[in-house]
Amino acid sequence: MSEREAKFDSVLFAMAEQHPGGVPEMLATFAGFLNRKTDFFVGGDEGEWEKLVLQIFRQEAAKSEEVARKKREEREAAERRRQEVLRKKKEEEEQSNSASITELTEEEADQLQKELDAKKQKESEPPVKPPATDEEKETKAGSDTEDVEPGDEGKLKPNRGNGCDLEKYNWTQTLQEIELRVPFDVKFTMKAKDVVVNIQRKSLKVGLKGHPPIIDGELSSEIKIEDSLWHLEKNAVIITFEKINQMNWWDRLVLTDPPINTRKINPESSKLSDLDLSTRGMVEKMMYDQRQKEMGLPTSDEQKKQDMLKKFMEQHPEMDFSKCKFT
């Protein structure tokens, strides 16, 4: 993006907020301005203004498609790297297992066979269990509900992409972005003009022109409009947008969706060195705070507060803090 284009972003965003009808309404405003205040439509040869508009919009469309292509290639490259790491890890485990195999002598083999036969016979006999103690009963009763935290009852399990597979669309997420896939069951090859995609900072509308929208509601959280992209792929709309708050997992796409259990999210392992400094710092802080909570220890923010309080108390020994209650 050039500096000339970037300096008008704030003005254009302000204009966009005044157009609830989205891009079509905003384009109509631009066209009306050119009609009323300039000779854009009549000042040149016949059809010249159409050629100019098509040329400019096609240039921007090409840029958008190039950005989308690069993002797809980056995701595919990351997936290939992950698969390669898994493959190498599996090979190392297989080599480790094969290296641990040693040849037994005949006496050792006979002894091992006897032990295996005795174990097999013991397993075939019905086990005799002593009556459970009160402590064991309480432990068992508690273990039946340990997988579901209070307040998570009835929430959906996340899909493999840490999002949700719904009847008419599905979405996946990382801490940084959301990828949404909306398929259309039509008998023709769709084009961009056949669909309605309206992406706003806090809302989303997706559908087929002339039909009720498939998605039309308020997003779970705010997104960066300037980093939002969409394209068609095999009669499906693929939308990618970046989160503003990159510290939390979304529990739903729009507020009308059923929530997922974000405690069950299992983010794919990746090297922290592959992340940018800002994201790496956030991830390391979250990992540290999670470990502290599991051990019943204060998080990094709580430690900072305790350190500040301790320093203040040391600097003011004349003050009596014995009756103070700190939270």
VEXDREN-2710 file (C-alpha; in Angstrom, 1 decimal):
% VEXDREN-2710
k/r/px/py/pz
1/MET/0.0/0.0/0.0
2/SER/1.4/3.4/-1.0
3/GLU/1.6/6.4/1.4
4/ARG/-0.8/8.2/-0.8
5/GLU/-3.4/5.5/-0.4
6/ALA/-2.8/5.0/3.3
7/LYS/-3.3/8.7/4.2
8/PHE/-6.9/8.6/3.1
9/ASP/-7.8/5.4/5.1
10/SER/-9.2/7.3/8.1
11/VAL/-11.4/9.5/5.9
12/LEU/-12.7/6.5/3.9
13/PHE/-13.4/4.5/7.1
14/ALA/-15.4/7.4/8.4
15/MET/-17.3/7.5/5.1
16/ALA/-17.9/3.7/5.2
17/GLU/-19.4/4.0/8.7
18/GLN/-22.0/6.4/7.2
19/HIS/-23.1/3.8/4.6
20/PRO/-25.1/1.0/6.3
21/GLY/-25.7/-0.4/2.8
22/GLY/-22.1/-1.3/2.5
23/VAL/-19.9/-1.1/-0.6
24/PRO/-22.7/-0.7/-3.2
25/GLU/-24.0/2.4/-1.3
26/MET/-20.6/3.9/-0.9
27/LEU/-19.8/3.4/-4.6
28/ALA/-23.1/5.1/-5.4
29/THR/-22.0/8.1/-3.3
30/PHE/-18.7/8.3/-5.3
31/ALA/-20.5/8.1/-8.6
32/GLY/-23.0/10.7/-7.5
33/PHE/-20.2/13.1/-6.6
34/LEU/-18.4/12.6/-9.9
35/ASN/-21.7/13.2/-11.7
36/ARG/-22.6/16.4/-9.8
37/LYS/-19.2/18.0/-9.3
38/THR/-17.1/16.9/-12.3
39/ASP/-17.5/16.1/-16.0
40/PHE/-16.2/12.5/-15.5
41/PHE/-19.0/10.8/-17.3
42/VAL/-19.3/13.3/-20.3
43/GLY/-15.9/14.9/-20.5
44/GLY/-14.2/12.2/-22.6
45/ASP/-14.9/9.9/-25.5
46/GLU/-17.9/7.7/-25.3
47/GLY/-17.3/4.7/-23.0
48/GLU/-14.0/6.2/-21.8
49/TRP/-15.1/6.4/-18.2
50/GLU/-16.1/2.8/-18.2
51/LYS/-12.7/1.7/-19.4
52/LEU/-11.0/3.8/-16.7
53/VAL/-13.2/2.4/-13.9
54/LEU/-12.6/-1.2/-15.1
55/GLN/-8.9/-0.6/-15.4
56/ILE/-8.6/0.8/-11.8
57/PHE/-10.8/-1.9/-10.2
58/ARG/-9.1/-4.7/-12.1
59/GLN/-5.7/-3.5/-10.8
60/GLU/-6.9/-3.5/-7.2
61/ALA/-8.6/-6.9/-7.7
62/ALA/-5.3/-8.3/-9.0
63/LYS/-3.5/-6.9/-5.8
64/SER/-6.2/-8.5/-3.6
65/GLU/-5.9/-11.8/-5.3
66/GLU/-2.1/-11.7/-5.0
67/VAL/-2.3/-11.1/-1.3
68/ALA/-4.8/-13.9/-0.9
69/ARG/-2.6/-16.2/-2.9
70/LYS/0.5/-15.4/-0.7
71/LYS/-1.5/-16.1/2.4
72/ARG/-2.7/-19.4/1.1
73/GLU/0.9/-20.3/0.2
74/GLU/2.1/-19.3/3.6
75/ARG/-0.5/-21.5/5.3
76/GLU/0.3/-24.4/3.0
77/ALA/4.0/-24.0/3.7
78/ALA/3.3/-24.0/7.4
79/GLU/1.3/-27.1/7.1
80/ARG/4.0/-28.8/5.1
81/ARG/6.6/-27.9/7.7
82/ARG/4.3/-29.3/10.4
83/GLN/3.8/-32.5/8.5
84/GLU/7.6/-32.8/8.0
85/VAL/8.2/-32.3/11.7
86/LEU/5.7/-35.0/12.5
87/ARG/7.2/-37.4/10.0
88/LYS/10.7/-36.9/11.4
89/LYS/9.5/-37.4/14.9
90/LYS/7.7/-40.6/13.9
91/GLU/10.9/-41.9/12.2
92/GLU/13.0/-41.0/15.3
93/GLU/10.5/-43.0/17.5
94/GLU/10.6/-46.0/15.2
95/GLN/14.4/-45.9/15.1
96/SER/14.5/-45.6/18.9
97/ASN/12.1/-48.6/19.3
98/SER/14.0/-50.7/16.8
99/ALA/17.3/-49.9/18.5
100/SER/16.0/-51.1/21.9
101/ILE/15.2/-54.6/20.6
102/THR/17.8/-57.2/21.7
103/GLU/18.1/-60.8/20.9
104/LEU/17.1/-63.2/23.7
105/THR/18.8/-66.5/24.6
106/GLU/16.7/-69.7/24.5
107/GLU/16.5/-69.7/28.3
108/GLU/15.4/-66.1/28.4
109/ALA/12.9/-66.7/25.7
110/ASP/11.4/-69.7/27.6
111/GLN/11.2/-67.6/30.8
112/LEU/9.5/-64.8/29.0
113/GLN/7.0/-67.1/27.4
114/LYS/6.1/-68.6/30.8
115/GLU/5.5/-65.1/32.2
116/LEU/3.3/-64.2/29.3
117/ASP/1.2/-67.4/29.6
118/ALA/0.8/-66.8/33.4
119/LYS/-0.3/-63.2/32.7
120/LYS/-2.7/-64.3/30.0
121/GLN/-4.3/-66.9/32.3
122/LYS/-4.6/-64.3/35.1
123/GLU/-6.3/-61.8/32.8
124/SER/-8.8/-64.5/31.7
125/GLU/-10.0/-65.1/35.3
126/PRO/-12.7/-62.7/36.5
127/PRO/-11.2/-60.1/38.9
128/VAL/-12.4/-60.0/42.4
129/LYS/-12.8/-56.4/43.5
130/PRO/-12.9/-55.5/47.2
131/PRO/-15.8/-53.2/48.3
132/ALA/-15.0/-49.5/47.4
133/THR/-14.1/-47.3/50.3
134/ASP/-15.9/-44.0/50.9
135/GLU/-12.8/-42.1/49.7
136/GLU/-12.8/-44.1/46.5
137/LYS/-16.5/-43.5/46.0
138/GLU/-16.0/-39.7/46.4
139/THR/-13.0/-39.8/44.0
140/LYS/-15.0/-41.7/41.4
141/ALA/-18.0/-39.3/41.7
142/GLY/-15.7/-36.4/41.2
143/SER/-13.9/-37.9/38.2
144/ASP/-17.2/-38.2/36.3
145/THR/-17.5/-34.4/35.9
146/GLU/-13.8/-33.4/35.8
147/ASP/-13.8/-33.1/32.0
148/VAL/-16.6/-30.5/32.0
149/GLU/-16.0/-27.2/33.9
150/PRO/-18.9/-25.4/35.5
151/GLY/-20.6/-23.3/32.8
152/ASP/-19.4/-25.4/29.9
153/GLU/-22.3/-27.8/29.9
154/GLY/-23.9/-28.1/26.5
155/LYS/-21.2/-26.3/24.6
156/LEU/-20.0/-27.8/21.3
157/LYS/-16.6/-29.4/20.9
158/PRO/-14.3/-27.4/18.6
159/ASN/-13.5/-28.9/15.2
160/ARG/-9.9/-29.7/14.1
161/GLY/-9.3/-26.1/13.3
162/ASN/-10.4/-24.9/16.7
163/GLY/-13.6/-23.4/15.2
164/CYS/-17.0/-25.0/14.5
165/ASP/-18.7/-27.0/11.7
166/LEU/-22.3/-25.8/11.3
167/GLU/-25.0/-26.9/8.9
168/LYS/-24.5/-24.1/6.4
169/TYR/-20.9/-23.1/7.0
170/ASN/-17.8/-23.8/9.0
171/TRP/-14.9/-21.7/10.4
172/THR/-11.5/-22.2/11.9
173/GLN/-9.3/-20.0/13.9
174/THR/-5.8/-19.2/15.3
175/LEU/-5.2/-16.5/17.9
176/GLN/-4.5/-14.1/15.0
177/GLU/-7.2/-14.8/12.4
178/ILE/-10.5/-16.4/11.4
179/GLU/-11.1/-18.4/8.2
180/LEU/-14.7/-18.9/7.1
181/ARG/-16.0/-21.2/4.4
182/VAL/-19.6/-20.8/3.1
183/PRO/-20.5/-23.4/0.4
184/PHE/-23.4/-22.8/-2.0
185/ASP/-25.5/-25.7/-3.5
186/VAL/-26.0/-24.3/-7.0
187/LYS/-26.0/-25.9/-10.4
188/PHE/-23.9/-23.2/-12.1
189/THR/-20.3/-21.9/-11.7
190/MET/-20.6/-18.9/-9.4
191/LYS/-18.9/-15.6/-10.0
192/ALA/-18.2/-12.7/-7.6
193/LYS/-21.3/-10.8/-8.9
194/ASP/-23.6/-13.7/-7.8
195/VAL/-22.8/-13.3/-4.0
196/VAL/-23.3/-10.7/-1.3
197/VAL/-20.3/-10.3/1.1
198/ASN/-20.5/-7.3/3.5
199/ILE/-17.7/-7.3/6.0
200/GLN/-17.8/-4.6/8.8
201/ARG/-15.7/-4.1/11.9
202/LYS/-18.3/-5.8/14.1
203/SER/-20.8/-7.5/11.7
204/LEU/-20.8/-9.9/8.7
205/LYS/-23.3/-10.6/5.9
206/VAL/-22.8/-13.4/3.4
207/GLY/-25.4/-14.8/0.9
208/LEU/-26.5/-15.4/-2.6
209/LYS/-28.0/-12.5/-4.4
210/GLY/-31.8/-12.7/-4.5
211/HIS/-31.9/-15.2/-1.6
212/PRO/-32.0/-14.8/2.2
213/PRO/-28.5/-14.4/3.6
214/ILE/-26.8/-17.4/5.1
215/ILE/-24.9/-15.2/7.7
216/ASP/-26.2/-11.9/8.8
217/GLY/-25.3/-10.8/12.3
218/GLU/-23.0/-9.3/14.9
219/LEU/-19.5/-10.9/15.1
220/SER/-18.2/-12.4/18.3
221/SER/-15.5/-9.7/18.5
222/GLU/-14.1/-6.9/16.4
223/ILE/-11.9/-7.5/13.3
224/LYS/-9.6/-5.5/11.1
225/ILE/-11.5/-4.5/8.0
226/GLU/-8.4/-3.4/6.1
227/ASP/-6.9/-7.0/6.4
228/SER/-10.1/-8.8/5.4
229/LEU/-10.1/-10.8/2.2
230/TRP/-12.6/-13.1/0.4
231/HIS/-12.6/-15.1/-2.8
232/LEU/-14.6/-17.9/-4.5
233/GLU/-13.3/-21.5/-4.5
234/LYS/-15.5/-24.3/-6.1
235/ASN/-18.8/-22.5/-5.5
236/ALA/-17.8/-21.6/-1.9
237/VAL/-17.0/-18.2/-0.4
238/ILE/-13.8/-18.2/1.5
239/ILE/-13.3/-15.3/3.9
240/THR/-10.2/-14.5/6.0
241/PHE/-10.1/-11.7/8.5
242/GLU/-7.7/-10.7/11.3
243/LYS/-8.8/-10.3/14.9
244/ILE/-8.2/-7.1/16.7
245/ASN/-7.9/-8.8/20.1
246/GLN/-5.3/-11.5/19.5
247/MET/-5.2/-12.7/23.1
248/ASN/-8.5/-14.7/23.1
249/TRP/-10.1/-17.5/21.3
250/TRP/-13.6/-16.9/19.8
251/ASP/-16.4/-19.2/21.1
252/ARG/-18.6/-18.5/18.1
253/LEU/-18.5/-16.7/14.8
254/VAL/-21.7/-14.6/15.1
255/LEU/-23.6/-14.1/18.3
256/THR/-26.5/-16.2/17.1
257/ASP/-24.3/-19.3/16.7
258/PRO/-24.1/-22.0/19.4
259/PRO/-20.9/-21.6/21.5
260/ILE/-18.0/-23.9/21.5
261/ASN/-16.0/-25.0/24.5
262/THR/-12.8/-22.9/24.2
263/ARG/-11.3/-25.0/27.1
264/LYS/-11.1/-27.9/24.6
265/ILE/-9.2/-25.9/22.0
266/ASN/-5.9/-27.6/21.1
267/PRO/-3.7/-25.2/19.1
268/GLU/-1.2/-26.8/16.8
269/SER/2.3/-26.8/18.1
270/SER/4.7/-24.4/16.4
271/LYS/8.1/-23.0/17.0
272/LEU/8.0/-19.7/18.9
273/SER/10.9/-18.6/16.8
274/ASP/8.7/-18.6/13.8
275/LEU/6.4/-15.9/15.3
276/ASP/6.9/-12.2/15.2
277/LEU/8.2/-10.6/18.4
278/SER/4.8/-9.1/19.4
279/THR/2.9/-12.4/18.9
280/ARG/5.7/-14.4/20.5
281/GLY/5.6/-12.2/23.6
282/MET/1.8/-12.7/23.9
283/VAL/2.0/-16.4/23.5
284/GLU/4.9/-16.8/26.0
285/LYS/3.0/-14.7/28.5
286/MET/-0.2/-16.8/28.1
287/MET/1.8/-20.1/28.4
288/TYR/3.5/-18.8/31.6
289/ASP/0.2/-17.6/33.2
290/GLN/-1.5/-20.9/32.4
291/ARG/1.3/-22.8/34.1
292/GLN/1.1/-20.5/37.1
293/LYS/-2.7/-21.0/37.4
294/GLU/-2.3/-24.8/37.2
295/MET/0.1/-24.7/40.1
296/GLY/-2.0/-22.3/42.1
297/LEU/0.6/-19.5/41.7
298/PRO/0.1/-15.8/40.8
299/THR/0.1/-14.8/37.1
300/SER/2.6/-12.3/35.7
301/ASP/0.1/-9.4/36.1
302/GLU/-0.6/-10.5/39.7
303/GLN/3.2/-10.8/40.4
304/LYS/3.7/-7.2/39.1
305/LYS/1.0/-5.9/41.5
306/GLN/2.6/-7.8/44.4
307/ASP/6.0/-6.5/43.6
308/MET/4.7/-2.9/43.3
309/LEU/3.0/-3.2/46.7
310/LYS/6.0/-4.8/48.3
311/LYS/8.2/-2.0/47.0
312/PHE/5.8/0.7/48.2
313/MET/5.7/-0.9/51.7
314/GLU/9.5/-0.9/51.8
315/GLN/9.6/2.7/50.8
316/HIS/7.1/3.7/53.5
317/PRO/8.1/1.8/56.7
318/GLU/6.3/4.5/58.8
319/MET/2.9/3.3/57.5
320/ASP/0.9/0.5/59.2
321/PHE/-0.3/-2.0/56.7
322/SER/-1.3/-4.7/59.3
323/LYS/-5.0/-3.9/59.0
324/CYS/-5.1/-3.5/55.3
325/LYS/-6.8/-6.1/53.1
326/PHE/-5.3/-6.5/49.7
327/THR/-7.0/-8.2/46.7
END
